[in-house]
Amino acid sequence: MTDWTPDQPILEIRNLSISFFTRLREIPAVMDFSCTVMPGEAMGLVGESGCGKSTVALAVMRDLGVNGRIVGGTIKFKGRDLTTMGQDELRTLRGSEIAMIYQEPMASLNPAMKIGKQLAEVPIIHQNMPKAEAWALARQLVADVRLPDPDRILNSYPHQLSGGQQQRIVIAMALMSKPALLILDEPTTALDVTVEAGIVDLVNDLAEKYGTSMLFISHNLGLVMEVCDRITVMYSGEAVETGGIKDVFDKMRHPYTQALFRSIPLPGADKTTRPLRAIPGNFPLPHERPNGCNFGPRCDYFQAGRCDAGDIAMTGVSGDTRHDSRCLRFAEIDWSAPPPAGTQHESSDIGDVVLRMDDVRKYYEVAASSLFRSGDTKVVKANETLTFDAREGETLAIVGESGCGKSTFAKVLMGLETATDGQIMLFDENVQSTPIEHRNTDTVSSLQMVFQNPFDTLNPSMTVGRQIVRALEIFGIGTSDAERQQRMLELLDLVKLPREFATRMPRQLSGGQKQRVGIARAFAGNAKVVIADEPVSALDVSVQAAVTDLLMEIQRENKTTLLFISHDLSIVRYLSDRVLVMYLGHVVELGTTDQVFAPPYHPYTEALLSAVPIADTKIEKKRIVLEGDIPSAVNPPPGCPFQTRCRWKSEVPGGLCESELPPMRQLAGGHQIKCHLSDEILASMDPVFKLAAE
């Protein structure tokens, strides 16, 4: 044992280099990486996919697989070097003092074992704790992570819990041995923004309660600001800037950090007057890194002969504590200069109504026992009386938590499901009960969809060009193969992909490039209405900016109507003209973006907005964490669907919220809210966001 004292770093990584070895070559994944975490401190690790964040975390856990190897540097935990430690010593340390929480909670849970047994196993194995004591600790931690009815949870299997509940169990499991260091790798990526807010509060409270230090890996800068004291920004295997949150957010001193902030939709960004700036060029592959600064080829401040002359070391920023930058020119750059003016666009003209939904309902019948087809049939009310219209050239955002009916509505519109009741008018045709196989080619080609996951929507055995040509053939575009080939190349131009990509296979493309192919295919038949279902949620922030910009550009040129389904309200605020908020199958609020993002709010919209992490230290935000999950659509609550989680319910007299479904009310300027609150209370609501007092 070393003579470690609490005034020394819990985790000290010095000049760490990690490589993966293949039959062809050594691939350097992390180079010269240094990072220090003090006791009780939370360090955020941010950067694009492939920059080496998770590799650093796995190196701390000494879990790099068979072909990963630490080739230089040291990782010291409480003064002991993990890189020279034996397997037995490591195993003891990993179970008791260092714990890791992964992105996908189900990957950490045994599907065949009840939750209680999985939790109790940790202290029984690592601390030889008696079984009764371990169960008592498990119950206490389930209560600590704010799960209702701990006894029922302990007796449940993982599949009986929602995603947010599973992630809370994984956090409880990691804390069972009260570790000194907790590593969280994108712990909230797959969760709703409201669940994410609850997890963030939980992690902060537990870190304070147990004095745990954290290494928090994320690509979400707003989330890092809410959880962490310090931040390290990574690019292409290197740390490029590190410092306190306020120093790095307000006084960034690396061009990559600046470029990251310019590519995210902070309040004030506007698709016409202040568009986002996507980072030009592409992330370099590990074996194709440039000389000198890795970010050089994409940097606004690059100087040939200087920035590419040799390796660049981290240098301290004067005036700040523990703030370093890997940039030769950071002292010469005017960091307060406004960004170069992007191309400003005219606001697109909103035309006539092209799509109208009137009282559309979608119910599913489910047998009580699907296996034996016995018992009473239950009805899942996925969509309830959806009424709205969408106009030519308009972006209408549809927002809400998982399970609110957004994707069901998209399937009904596409004809993958037929509506139970109501009317769907697409141009002059009622398509409510026409499944996709019975729709004519014109209808199919004019209404298309861009899906959330670009990896699942492309045929892995067909070239990119062939997949687009196939869509053109189905839509009857072009009279000859040559004509279709030419149109396919024009579509690649439209989505800003090089024409030589026509001969590439999907596996040779990045996530952002695959999503562009999906967009090209959706527009192959001159689509007039495009449903974009979370089209950028699987992409890095810099790629998100480019794909979002591309969708807007295509919309301006083609006067496309865009139905943008998302749970990311920052992107929604940036690109939508109107916003439709859904909860448990109901439309609870509908209005222009300005109306929905300012009071009066529907209580659910208010909670949604307060859950959005914003990467801006100058914005103060009201904190409203929703308790509980969305109720089941099989057994919805009586009265208002939101009443079981509403903080305003006590303001409505006579138990009206529990007994009567509120009517859709018309407020000023066409703003609609489905709520029982009086006009006076709605008018008295405070804004969720405001500028912090200096």
Secondary structure, DSSP 8 states (H G I E B T S, - for coil): -----TTS-SEEEEEEEEEEE-SS-EEEEEEEEEEEE-TT-EEEEE--TTSSHHHHHHHHTT---SSEEEEEEEEEETTEEGGG--HHHHHHHHHHTEEEE-S-GGGGS-TTS-HHHHHHHHHHHHH---HHHHHHHHHHHHHHTT-SSHHHHHTS-GGGS-HHHHHHHHHHHHHTT--SEEEEESTTTTS-HHHHHHHHHHHHHHHHHHT-EEEEE-S-HHHHHHH-SEEEEEETTEEEEEEEHHHHHHS--SHHHHHHHHTS--TT-BTTTB-----SS----GGG--SS-TTGGG-TT--TTTTTSS----EE-TTSTT-EE--TTTTTS-TTS--------------SEEEEEEEEEEEEEEEEETTTTEEEEEEEEEEEEEEEEEETT-EEEEE--TTSSHHHHHHHHHTSS--SEEEEEETTEE-TT--GGGS-HHHHHHEEEE-S-TTTSS-TTS-HHHHHHHHHHHTT--SSHHHHHHHHHHHHHHTT--GGGGG--GGGS-HHHHHHHHHHHHTTT--SEEEEESTTTTS-HHHHHHHHHHHHHHHHHHT-EEEEEES-HHHHHHH-SEEEEEETTEEEEEEEHHHHTSSS--HHHHHHHHTS----TTEEE------S----SSS--SSSTTTTT-TTGGGSGGGHHHH----EEE-GGG-EEE----HHHHHT---SEEE---
